[in-house]
Amino acid sequence: MNKIEDKKMTFFTVFLLGINGIIGSGIFLLSGKIYNDIGPLSIFTIIAAALAVTMIVLCYATLASKFSEDGAAWLYAYNAFGKFTGFQVGIFTWILGVVTLSAEIAALLTVLKILFPALQQTLIYDVSAIALVIILGIINYFGTAILDFADNLSSAAKVFIMLLFIIVGAFFIKDAHFTPMIPTDIHSNTQLFTKFNTAFGVIFYMYTGFSFLPIAAAKMDNPEKNIPKALLSVIATVTLLYVLLQTVAVGILGPNLGSYSLPIAAAFKSIFGQWGYMIIIIGMLISILGVAISVSFNTPIVAASLANEHQLLPKIIGKQSKHNTPVIAIIVTSITSILLLLSGSYLFLVSCIVFASFVQYVPTILATFKFNNDPNLPKGFKLPGGPIIPSLALIVSLYLLLSFNWKIILFGVIVLVLGCLLYWFDNRKK
C-alpha cells in the first residue's frame, strides 16, 4: 500500500500534466486557420473561447472536489443519472482520448515530414504511426514514474519555446497588421457570426484536453484540493500563452499568417531564417509529443475504471500489471488508436474530438446542478452564484452544436449505437 501511495502525483505534476494535456498541435497548426476565419479578431475570439471553457471547467472543478475516484465525466454521470448514462459518457470519454491520441500522432508525423521527407511515403508513414503508438503504450505500462519524467521534461521545454517566440517576436510586431480588426470580406453581422462560430469551434478544440485531468484522480495526491486548483491554473496559463502567441504571430506575418501550414514556425523563420524555423519545429514536436504522452496515460484509465469501479465493462479490461497500470486497457486503446490513425485525416479527427467533448460536457454540467449543494457529499469547491455558472456552461456546450457537420453527427451516432449494443449485450449476459 505504501508503495502505491509513494507514487501519487503532486500538484506540480498535475499542473504540468494539464499543460501538456491541452497545449499540443492546435495553436501551432491552426492559428493560421482561425486568422483566415476572422482575422486579427482571432485574438479576442481566443479570450471568448477561454471564458466559455472556464464555465465548463468550473463544473468539473466542483465535481472533482466531491468525487476522488478515477473516471471524471462518466463517474459524475453515473452517480447523477444511473448506469446507462454513465456507461455511454464513459464510452465517449474513452473515444475522446483515443481520437485525441490519434490526432496528435498524425500532427506529430505531419511536422516530422519536414525533417524526414521519407514520411511522405504511405508505408513509412503508417509504420511510423504504429511504432509511436506502441512506444507510448510501453511507456504507460511501466507506470507514473516514467510518465512524470517525460511529462515534466516536455512541459518545461514546450513552455520555454513558446516564451522564446513570444518575447523575441514581440520586437518585430507591426501595428499595421492589426487593422482592420474585422476582415474586409465580412459585410454583415450574419457573416461575422458565421466566421466567429467557425473560429470558435476550432479554438475550442485547443482547450479540450482539460477534461482528462480529473480522470486519474485516484492516482493524485489530495485530488479534492489539487484538481480544482490545477484546472483553473492550467486554463489561465494556457489562455495567456495562446493569446500572446496569436498576437505575436499576427503582428509578424499579418495577412500572410493564414497562408502557412506551420504559421508559428513561419513567423519565427521570417525573423531568424532557417535556424529559427528549426527551433520552433523542435518546440512543436516536443509540444505535440507531450499531449500524446498525457492522453495515452489517461485514456486507458477511463476504460479500466469503467471495468473496475462499477463493472460497466468486462472485468479483464481493468486488469492491472505488476506496475499498477491497466495493461489490457492500454492494449485495447493502442489498437483502436492505430485503426483511427490509419483511416482518418487530422481535421476530421479534430472535429470528432470536439463532438466527443460535447457529449461528456453536457452530462457533467447537469450533474453539477444536482450535486453542487448535496449535503451527502464533501463540501469541496462550491460554485458561487448557484445555478448561474452551470447554466452558462450548458449554453456554451449547446452552442458547439452549430459547428458540427453531418459527418461528425454520423460519427457520434455510430459510437452511440455501438455503445448501446455493447451495454445491452453485457447486461443480457449478466
C-alpha positions as CSV (number, residue, x, y, z in Angstrom):
1,M,0.0,0.0,0.0
2,N,2.8,2.4,0.9
3,K,4.5,1.7,-2.4
4,I,1.5,2.8,-4.4
5,E,1.0,5.9,-2.2
6,D,4.6,6.9,-2.8
7,K,3.8,7.2,-6.5
8,K,1.0,9.7,-6.0
9,M,1.3,12.7,-8.3
10,T,1.9,16.1,-6.6
11,F,0.1,19.3,-7.5
12,F,3.1,20.5,-9.6
13,T,3.0,17.2,-11.6
14,V,-0.8,17.5,-12.0
15,F,-0.4,21.1,-13.2
16,L,2.2,20.1,-15.8
17,L,0.1,17.2,-16.9
18,G,-2.7,19.7,-17.5
19,I,-0.5,22.0,-19.5
20,N,0.7,19.1,-21.6
21,G,-2.8,17.8,-22.0
22,I,-4.1,21.0,-23.6
23,I,-1.2,22.6,-25.4
24,G,-0.4,20.4,-28.4
25,S,-0.8,20.7,-32.1
26,G,-3.7,23.1,-32.1
27,I,-2.0,26.5,-31.6
28,F,0.9,25.6,-33.8
29,L,-1.0,24.2,-36.8
30,L,-4.4,26.0,-36.6
31,S,-3.5,29.6,-35.7
32,G,-3.4,30.4,-39.4
33,K,-6.8,28.8,-40.0
34,I,-8.5,30.9,-37.3
35,Y,-6.8,34.0,-38.7
36,N,-8.3,33.1,-42.1
37,D,-11.7,32.8,-40.5
38,I,-11.8,36.1,-38.6
39,G,-8.5,38.0,-39.0
40,P,-6.9,39.9,-36.1
41,L,-10.2,39.4,-34.2
42,S,-9.0,35.8,-33.7
43,I,-7.1,37.1,-30.6
44,F,-10.3,38.2,-28.9
45,T,-12.0,35.0,-30.1
46,I,-9.4,33.0,-28.1
47,I,-10.3,35.1,-25.0
48,A,-14.1,34.5,-25.6
49,A,-13.5,30.7,-26.0
50,A,-11.4,30.7,-22.8
51,L,-14.2,32.4,-20.8
52,A,-16.7,29.8,-22.3
53,V,-14.4,26.9,-21.4
54,T,-13.9,28.3,-17.9
55,M,-17.6,27.9,-17.2
56,I,-17.4,24.2,-18.0
57,V,-14.1,23.9,-16.2
58,L,-15.7,25.3,-13.0
59,C,-18.3,22.5,-13.2
60,Y,-15.5,19.9,-13.5
61,A,-13.7,21.5,-10.6
62,T,-16.8,21.3,-8.4
63,L,-17.4,17.6,-9.1
64,A,-13.7,16.7,-8.9
65,S,-13.7,18.1,-5.4
66,K,-16.6,15.8,-4.4
67,F,-15.6,12.5,-6.2
68,S,-12.0,11.3,-5.9
69,E,-12.3,8.1,-7.8
70,D,-10.9,7.6,-11.3
71,G,-13.3,8.4,-14.2
72,A,-14.2,12.1,-14.2
73,A,-17.2,12.7,-16.6
74,W,-18.5,9.2,-16.8
75,L,-18.3,8.9,-13.0
76,Y,-20.2,12.1,-12.4
77,A,-22.9,11.0,-14.9
78,Y,-23.1,7.5,-13.3
79,N,-23.7,8.9,-9.9
80,A,-26.2,11.6,-11.1
81,F,-28.2,9.7,-13.8
82,G,-27.5,6.0,-13.4
83,K,-25.7,3.1,-15.0
84,F,-26.7,3.6,-18.7
85,T,-25.9,7.3,-18.9
86,G,-22.6,6.7,-17.0
87,F,-21.7,3.9,-19.4
88,Q,-22.4,6.0,-22.6
89,V,-20.5,9.0,-21.3
90,G,-17.6,6.7,-20.3
91,I,-17.5,5.2,-23.9
92,F,-17.4,8.7,-25.4
93,T,-14.8,9.8,-22.8
94,W,-12.6,6.9,-23.8
95,I,-13.3,7.6,-27.6
96,L,-12.3,11.2,-27.0
97,G,-8.9,10.0,-25.6
98,V,-8.4,7.6,-28.4
99,V,-9.2,10.1,-31.1
100,T,-7.1,12.8,-29.4
101,L,-4.1,10.4,-29.3
102,S,-4.6,9.6,-33.0
103,A,-4.9,13.3,-33.9
104,E,-1.7,14.3,-32.0
105,I,0.3,11.5,-33.6
106,A,-1.0,12.5,-37.0
107,A,0.1,16.1,-36.3
108,L,3.5,14.9,-35.0
109,L,4.1,12.9,-38.2
110,T,3.0,15.9,-40.3
111,V,5.6,18.1,-38.7
112,L,8.3,15.3,-38.9
113,K,7.8,15.2,-42.7
114,I,9.7,18.5,-42.8
115,L,12.7,16.8,-41.2
116,F,12.3,13.3,-42.8
117,P,10.7,13.6,-46.3
118,A,10.6,9.8,-46.5
119,L,7.5,10.1,-44.3
120,Q,5.6,11.3,-47.4
121,Q,5.5,7.6,-48.4
122,T,2.4,6.0,-47.1
123,L,4.1,2.7,-46.0
124,I,6.8,4.6,-44.0
125,Y,4.1,6.9,-42.5
126,D,1.9,4.1,-41.4
127,V,4.7,2.0,-39.9
128,S,6.0,5.1,-38.0
129,A,2.5,5.8,-36.7
130,I,2.1,2.3,-35.4
131,A,5.5,2.4,-33.8
132,L,4.8,5.6,-32.0
133,V,1.5,4.2,-30.5
134,I,3.3,1.1,-29.4
135,I,6.1,3.1,-27.8
136,L,3.6,5.2,-25.8
137,G,1.8,2.1,-24.7
138,I,5.1,0.6,-23.4
139,I,5.9,3.8,-21.5
140,N,2.5,3.7,-19.8
141,Y,2.8,0.1,-18.9
142,F,5.7,1.0,-16.6
143,G,3.6,3.5,-14.7
144,T,3.7,7.1,-13.5
145,A,7.5,7.2,-12.7
146,I,8.3,7.3,-16.4
147,L,5.3,9.4,-17.2
148,D,6.3,12.0,-14.6
149,F,9.8,12.4,-16.1
150,A,8.6,12.6,-19.7
151,D,5.7,14.9,-18.9
152,N,7.8,17.3,-16.8
153,L,10.6,17.5,-19.4
154,S,8.2,18.1,-22.4
155,S,6.2,20.7,-20.4
156,A,9.3,22.7,-19.5
157,A,10.7,22.5,-23.0
158,K,7.4,23.5,-24.5
159,V,6.8,26.5,-22.3
160,F,10.4,27.6,-22.9
161,I,10.0,27.5,-26.7
162,M,6.7,29.4,-26.6
163,L,8.1,32.1,-24.3
164,L,11.1,32.4,-26.6
165,F,8.8,33.0,-29.6
166,I,6.6,35.5,-27.6
167,I,9.5,37.5,-26.1
168,V,11.7,37.7,-29.2
169,G,8.8,38.0,-31.6
170,A,7.3,41.0,-29.7
171,F,10.1,43.2,-31.0
172,F,9.1,42.5,-34.6
173,I,5.4,43.2,-34.4
174,K,3.9,45.7,-36.9
175,D,1.0,47.7,-35.7
176,A,-0.5,47.9,-39.2
177,H,-1.1,44.2,-39.2
178,F,-3.9,44.6,-36.6
179,T,-6.1,46.8,-38.8
180,P,-8.7,46.3,-39.9
181,M,-9.7,44.2,-36.9
182,I,-12.6,42.6,-38.8
183,P,-11.7,41.3,-42.3
184,T,-12.9,43.4,-45.1
185,D,-14.6,40.5,-46.8
186,I,-17.2,40.3,-43.9
187,H,-20.0,42.6,-44.9
188,S,-22.8,41.7,-42.5
189,N,-23.5,40.6,-38.9
190,T,-24.6,37.2,-40.2
191,Q,-21.3,36.7,-42.0
192,L,-19.5,37.8,-38.8
193,F,-21.4,35.4,-36.7
194,T,-20.7,32.5,-39.1
195,K,-17.0,33.3,-39.2
196,F,-16.8,33.7,-35.4
197,N,-18.7,30.4,-34.9
198,T,-16.2,28.6,-37.2
199,A,-13.2,30.1,-35.4
200,F,-14.7,29.5,-32.0
201,G,-15.2,25.8,-32.8
202,V,-11.5,25.4,-33.8
203,I,-10.2,27.3,-30.8
204,F,-12.5,25.2,-28.5
205,Y,-10.6,22.1,-29.8
206,M,-7.4,23.7,-28.5
207,Y,-8.8,23.5,-24.9
208,T,-10.5,20.1,-24.9
209,G,-7.6,18.3,-23.1
210,F,-8.6,19.8,-19.7
211,S,-11.3,17.2,-19.3
212,F,-8.7,14.4,-18.9
213,L,-7.1,15.9,-15.8
214,P,-9.6,14.6,-13.3
215,I,-9.7,11.1,-14.9
216,A,-6.7,9.9,-12.9
217,A,-7.9,11.4,-9.6
218,A,-7.2,8.3,-7.5
219,K,-3.5,8.5,-8.6
220,M,-3.1,12.1,-7.4
221,D,-2.1,13.5,-4.0
222,N,-5.1,15.1,-2.3
223,P,-7.3,15.2,-5.5
224,E,-10.2,17.0,-3.9
225,K,-8.0,20.1,-3.4
226,N,-5.4,19.8,-6.2
227,I,-7.6,19.1,-9.2
228,P,-9.8,22.3,-8.9
229,K,-6.7,24.4,-8.3
230,A,-4.9,22.7,-11.2
231,L,-7.8,23.0,-13.6
232,L,-8.2,26.8,-13.1
233,S,-4.4,27.4,-13.0
234,V,-3.9,25.5,-16.2
235,I,-6.7,27.3,-18.1
236,A,-5.4,30.7,-17.0
237,T,-1.8,29.8,-18.1
238,V,-2.8,28.3,-21.4
239,T,-5.1,31.2,-22.3
240,L,-2.3,33.7,-21.6
241,L,0.1,31.7,-23.8
242,Y,-2.4,31.3,-26.6
243,V,-3.3,35.0,-26.7
244,L,0.3,36.1,-26.7
245,L,1.3,33.6,-29.4
246,Q,-1.5,34.6,-31.7
247,T,-0.9,38.3,-31.1
248,V,2.8,37.9,-32.0
249,A,2.1,35.7,-35.0
250,V,-0.5,38.2,-36.3
251,G,1.9,41.1,-35.6
252,I,4.8,39.5,-37.5
253,L,3.0,37.9,-40.6
254,G,-0.2,39.9,-40.8
255,P,-2.4,38.8,-43.8
256,N,0.2,36.2,-44.7
257,L,-0.4,34.2,-41.5
258,G,-3.2,32.2,-43.0
259,S,-1.2,31.0,-46.0
260,Y,1.2,28.8,-44.0
261,S,0.6,25.2,-42.8
262,L,3.0,25.8,-39.9
263,P,2.3,29.5,-39.2
264,I,4.2,29.9,-35.9
265,A,7.3,28.4,-37.3
266,A,6.9,30.5,-40.4
267,A,6.7,33.7,-38.3
268,F,10.0,32.8,-36.5
269,K,11.6,31.9,-39.8
270,S,10.8,35.4,-41.1
271,I,12.9,36.8,-38.3
272,F,15.8,34.4,-37.9
273,G,15.8,32.3,-41.1
274,Q,16.2,28.6,-41.2
275,W,17.7,28.1,-37.8
276,G,14.8,30.0,-36.2
277,Y,12.4,27.8,-38.1
278,M,14.1,24.7,-36.8
279,I,13.9,25.9,-33.2
280,I,10.1,26.3,-33.4
281,I,9.8,22.9,-35.3
282,I,11.6,21.2,-32.4
283,G,9.3,23.0,-29.9
284,M,6.3,21.9,-31.8
285,L,7.4,18.3,-31.8
286,I,8.0,18.4,-28.0
287,S,4.6,20.1,-27.5
288,I,2.7,17.6,-29.6
289,L,4.5,14.6,-28.1
290,G,3.7,15.9,-24.6
291,V,0.0,15.8,-25.4
292,A,0.3,12.4,-26.8
293,I,2.0,11.1,-23.7
294,S,-0.6,12.7,-21.4
295,V,-3.5,11.4,-23.4
296,S,-2.0,7.9,-23.8
297,F,-1.7,7.8,-20.0
298,N,-5.2,8.9,-19.1
299,T,-7.2,7.1,-21.8
300,P,-6.7,3.5,-20.7
301,I,-7.6,4.6,-17.1
302,V,-11.1,5.5,-18.4
303,A,-11.6,2.0,-19.8
304,A,-10.1,0.4,-16.7
305,S,-12.3,2.5,-14.3
306,L,-15.4,1.5,-16.3
307,A,-14.5,-2.1,-15.7
308,N,-13.3,-1.9,-12.1
309,E,-15.3,0.7,-10.2
310,H,-18.9,-0.1,-11.4
311,Q,-18.4,-3.2,-13.6
312,L,-19.6,-1.5,-16.8
313,L,-17.1,-3.2,-19.0
314,P,-15.8,-6.8,-18.8
315,K,-13.5,-7.4,-15.8
316,I,-10.5,-8.2,-17.9
317,I,-10.4,-4.6,-19.2
318,G,-9.5,-3.5,-15.7
319,K,-6.7,-6.0,-15.2
320,Q,-3.6,-4.4,-13.6
321,S,0.0,-5.1,-14.3
322,K,2.7,-5.5,-11.7
323,H,3.4,-1.8,-12.2
324,N,-0.2,-1.0,-11.1
325,T,-1.1,0.0,-14.7
326,P,-4.2,-1.2,-16.7
327,V,-2.3,-3.4,-19.1
328,I,-5.4,-4.7,-21.1
329,A,-6.9,-1.3,-21.4
330,I,-3.6,0.0,-22.7
331,I,-3.5,-2.7,-25.4
332,V,-7.1,-2.0,-26.4
333,T,-6.6,1.7,-26.5
334,S,-3.4,1.4,-28.6
335,I,-5.1,-0.9,-31.2
336,T,-8.1,1.3,-31.6
337,S,-5.9,4.4,-31.9
338,I,-3.9,2.8,-34.7
339,L,-7.1,1.9,-36.6
340,L,-8.3,5.5,-36.3
341,L,-4.9,6.9,-37.2
342,L,-4.7,4.9,-40.4
343,S,-8.2,5.8,-41.5
344,G,-8.9,9.4,-40.6
345,S,-7.5,12.8,-41.5
346,Y,-6.2,15.3,-38.9
347,L,-9.0,17.8,-39.4
348,F,-11.7,15.2,-39.3
349,L,-10.2,13.8,-36.1
350,V,-10.2,17.4,-34.6
351,S,-13.9,17.7,-35.3
352,C,-14.6,14.3,-33.7
353,I,-12.7,15.4,-30.6
354,V,-14.9,18.5,-30.2
355,F,-18.1,16.3,-30.6
356,A,-16.9,13.7,-28.1
357,S,-16.1,16.5,-25.7
358,F,-19.6,18.0,-26.1
359,V,-21.1,14.6,-25.2
360,Q,-19.3,14.4,-21.9
361,Y,-19.6,18.2,-21.1
362,V,-23.5,18.2,-21.0
363,P,-24.0,15.3,-18.5
364,T,-21.2,16.7,-16.3
365,I,-22.9,20.2,-16.3
366,L,-26.3,18.6,-15.5
367,A,-24.6,16.6,-12.7
368,T,-23.3,19.9,-11.3
369,F,-26.9,21.2,-10.9
370,K,-27.7,18.1,-8.9
371,F,-24.6,17.8,-6.7
372,N,-23.4,21.4,-6.1
373,N,-25.3,21.6,-2.7
374,D,-25.7,17.9,-1.9
375,P,-25.2,17.5,1.9
376,N,-24.2,13.8,1.5
377,L,-21.1,14.7,-0.4
378,P,-17.9,16.5,0.7
379,K,-18.3,20.3,0.7
380,G,-15.3,20.7,-1.7
381,F,-15.2,23.5,-4.2
382,K,-18.6,25.3,-4.3
383,L,-19.7,27.3,-7.3
384,P,-20.7,30.9,-6.5
385,G,-24.0,32.2,-7.8
386,G,-25.8,28.9,-7.5
387,P,-27.1,27.7,-11.0
388,I,-25.7,30.7,-12.9
389,I,-22.3,29.2,-13.9
390,P,-23.7,25.7,-14.8
391,S,-26.4,27.4,-16.9
392,L,-23.8,29.4,-18.8
393,A,-21.7,26.3,-19.3
394,L,-24.8,24.5,-20.7
395,I,-25.5,27.3,-23.2
396,V,-21.8,27.2,-24.3
397,S,-21.9,23.4,-24.8
398,L,-25.1,23.5,-26.8
399,Y,-23.6,26.4,-28.9
400,L,-21.0,23.9,-30.1
401,L,-23.7,22.0,-32.0
402,L,-23.6,24.8,-34.6
403,S,-20.1,23.8,-35.6
404,F,-20.8,20.1,-36.4
405,N,-21.5,18.9,-39.9
406,W,-23.4,15.7,-40.9
407,K,-20.2,13.6,-41.0
408,I,-19.4,14.4,-37.3
409,I,-23.0,13.8,-36.3
410,L,-22.9,10.4,-38.0
411,F,-19.7,9.6,-36.2
412,G,-21.4,10.4,-32.9
413,V,-24.5,8.3,-33.8
414,I,-22.3,5.3,-34.7
415,V,-20.4,5.5,-31.4
416,L,-23.8,5.8,-29.5
417,V,-25.3,2.8,-31.3
418,L,-22.2,0.6,-30.8
419,G,-22.2,1.7,-27.1
420,C,-25.9,0.7,-26.8
421,L,-25.3,-2.7,-28.3
422,L,-22.3,-3.3,-26.0
423,Y,-24.3,-2.2,-23.0
424,W,-27.3,-4.4,-24.0
425,F,-25.1,-7.5,-24.7
426,D,-23.2,-7.1,-21.4
427,N,-26.3,-6.8,-19.3
428,R,-28.0,-9.7,-21.1
429,K,-25.0,-11.9,-20.4
430,K,-25.2,-10.9,-16.7
